[in-house]
């Protein structure tokens, strides 16, 4: 595990330390948890985009010719 130095406003730091203490946690644990959640969310999104591409490429569905105009779509 690597150490990282952060610059945090004193008021924010004080509030977050209080938040962590109320939850029997530490500032360090909160930051690790938050950054881990970001990394996990990004990984899931990347895997989802890859799976959508795979499904699209393997799909047998075909798009027909355009049979409508912009005016048809916006007709009231």
Backbone torsions as a table, in degrees:
resi	resn	phi	psi	omega
1	UNK	NA	140.8	-177.6
2	UNK	-102.2	150.5	173.1
3	UNK	-91.8	142.9	179.5
4	UNK	-131.2	139.6	177.4
5	UNK	-101.5	130.4	179.7
6	UNK	-121.3	150.2	171.8
7	UNK	-106.2	120.5	-176.6
8	UNK	-131.2	135.5	177.3
9	UNK	-55.7	139.4	-177.7
10	UNK	-56.0	-42.4	-179.4
11	UNK	-65.3	-41.4	178.7
12	UNK	-65.4	-45.2	180.0
13	UNK	-59.3	-44.4	179.8
14	UNK	-62.7	-44.5	-179.2
15	UNK	-65.6	-40.0	-178.1
16	UNK	-72.1	-36.6	175.9
17	UNK	-62.3	-41.4	177.7
18	UNK	-63.5	-45.2	178.4
19	UNK	-56.7	-47.6	-179.1
20	UNK	-63.3	-44.8	-179.1
21	UNK	-61.8	-38.7	178.8
22	UNK	-64.3	-20.8	-178.7
23	UNK	-109.5	16.6	-178.5
24	UNK	51.6	45.0	-178.9
25	UNK	-129.7	-173.6	177.1
26	UNK	-128.3	161.5	175.7
27	UNK	-59.1	-43.0	179.6
28	UNK	-58.6	-45.7	180.0
29	UNK	-64.6	-39.6	178.8
30	UNK	-62.8	-44.1	-179.9
31	UNK	-65.0	-44.8	178.1
32	UNK	-59.3	-45.0	-179.5
33	UNK	-62.8	-45.0	-179.3
34	UNK	-62.9	-48.1	-178.7
35	UNK	-67.3	-36.0	176.4
36	UNK	-63.4	-40.0	178.8
37	UNK	-64.2	-40.3	177.7
38	UNK	-62.0	-47.8	-178.7
39	UNK	-62.0	-41.5	179.7
40	UNK	-64.9	-43.2	179.7
41	UNK	-62.5	-42.6	179.0
42	UNK	-65.3	-38.2	178.8
43	UNK	-65.3	-43.2	178.2
44	UNK	-62.9	-40.9	179.7
45	UNK	-64.4	-41.8	179.4
46	UNK	-63.1	-44.6	178.7
47	UNK	-64.2	-37.2	179.3
48	UNK	-65.4	-44.6	178.2
49	UNK	-61.6	-39.8	178.6
50	UNK	-63.7	-43.2	-179.0
51	UNK	-65.8	-39.1	177.6
52	UNK	-62.3	-42.9	177.2
53	UNK	-61.3	-43.6	179.5
54	UNK	-61.3	-45.9	179.7
55	UNK	-63.8	-39.7	179.5
56	UNK	-63.5	-43.9	-178.4
57	UNK	-68.8	-30.7	-178.2
58	UNK	-91.8	-4.6	-178.3
59	UNK	-68.6	143.5	176.6
60	UNK	-95.8	-0.5	179.4
61	UNK	-68.5	143.8	179.3
62	UNK	-127.6	145.7	179.5
63	UNK	-93.3	127.6	179.7
64	UNK	-80.1	-175.5	179.4
65	UNK	-75.4	155.7	179.9
66	UNK	-71.6	123.7	-178.0
67	UNK	-117.4	16.6	-177.3
68	UNK	-134.6	163.6	175.7
69	UNK	-116.1	167.1	177.3
70	UNK	-59.7	-41.0	179.4
71	UNK	-62.4	-37.1	176.7
72	UNK	-59.8	-42.9	-177.6
73	UNK	-68.0	-31.7	-175.6
74	UNK	-102.9	10.2	179.2
75	UNK	-66.0	138.9	-179.5
76	UNK	-112.1	NA	NA
